Amino acid sequence: MRQLDSFVCGGRHAGGAPQATLFNPTTDEPLATVSSAGIDFRAVVAHARTHGVPGLAALTFAQRGGLVEQLSKLVHGAREELIELSIQNAGTTRGDAKFDIDGAIGTLAAYARYGAELGERKFLYDGAGVQLGRTARFWGEHVLTPRAGVAVHINAFNFPAWNMMEKAACALLAGVPVIEKPGTSTALTAWRIAELVFQSKLLPEGAFQFISGSVGDLLDHLGGQDGLAFTGSAATAAKLRGHANLVRHNVRVNFEADSLNSAVFAPDLEAGSDTYNLFLANVALDMTQKTGQKCTAVRRIFVPRERVAEIEAELRGSLAAIKVGDPSDSTTRMGPLASAAQLADVRAGIARLAAAARTACGGAAPIRDKGCFVAPTLLVADDAHADVFHAEEVFGPVATILPYDGSASSAAALVARGGGSLVTSVYSNEQEFLEQAALGIAPWSGRVWLGSDKMAEQSLAPGMVLPAMVHGGPGRAGGGEELGGLRGLAFYLQRTALQGFKGVIAPESFAAKAAAAR
Ligand code: NAP
């Protein structure tokens, strides 16, 4: 069985006992062990600070973008191998594995382009300068410089490739070294990427370290220039948020947590219209892609009460057509959940929802003797206001149809009951409905996706996170923000107000001198 090393302090570290075991969730066969026991986490942080910080700070945005481009090519070069590892360790179908790995490749490529656009600069101006004195001689500017610290990235199990590389892309382009920690149960894909990065020697020493297993006392060694970006459950986020050392040193933190995402079906939609069909296709896709283990998957489906029976029948039909089984079989559309722990959580969550709703299809019962399989499960509630639908994230192929009165304001109020979401999709061909719903939902959702006939043909499903658009959400969704083009660099940069003689600090002089001094 493989032992997944960590890549720290310039070398490989094979952890001692105790070990955690990674399994194939299709066959229950053990695949690999991980352990970070024996790692000196103080030394890991020091290595990043001593080597990674100056190594990256010496480069311009364009040069760092060049490195990010090479990382994209490196992952692309191993694409087939990574897909295979994902099928084995995460139970993904080939399509779902590509979703993760191509997401990593594409996001790296996008940030490489942003680096090229920023050019041969080592810092950025933020917004326009302002006159502070009687005349323009006393002037103010804001500049953004790379923080002189390390970024710790704690990632969720569901997107081992994308989650690690979307965070790394932003940090490395900004000029900040990273320490990556994948979710353990599916770490094999992330580990292989880290091994490739380590072997390639592409990056400056100390710019990319990787921990297999627990982070031990790593967070105790972070200081005021460092950052922690976390993706995972709200429960773990809550624990980390109160970490004494992070609080003491005001370590910068960004949390991406769980989310009860919604799809809103407006009353104007006619059966068979482009938007109607798009709604059905997207909801079925979002429920079952990656076996519903997607932070952006739809959990709550709001349908006008008089249309519930019709939509239930349509979705039941779509879900029945999805073949569940061995993900290495090319005809399979949905594989198992990623681990036995996930299976236990999802079955318990379905049971809690089913206590307040009718099960239209699927359910908590096992569907195979071996592996972590569960059926696509659609529930239908009579009372959309019951707390359980707005509090319980069942992280699997599970969603509930909730009736509403058909008004945009009611839909927005129900979406808000989720306490903050990553994405909400609204389907309508009425401008007024879309506008009211979007503005009512916006404070409660990091992304609002508006489906209508005019964009149906070109649209990408709401569950897809794009590097150009912000990812994150308020409240329960963690309150964080990632990606969004150059906005994604903000977490890793320090904004500083410069005040002085305009001739010294304005871009035409200061930046020109800084560039000349390079
Ligand atoms: P999780 O159990 O909270 O774990 C997330 C990460 O935190 C893992 O790497 C885990 O390591 C680590 N971790 C757990 N306890 C820790 C502690 N005390 N100190 C330091 N690290 C700790 O979540 P998950 O089960 O991997 O992921 C599923 C959840 O993530 C879902 O709720 C989903 O909605 C959410 N998610 C959110 C987003 C988003 O962008 N908002 C994206 C994807 C997933 P181990 O694996 O070693 O325990």
Residues whose N, C-alpha, C, O or C-beta is under 5 A from the ligand:
A	BS01	NAP	I154 N155 A156 F157 K181 P182 G183 T184 S185 G213 V215 T231 G232 S233 A234 T236 E256 A257 D258 S259 C295 F395 A477
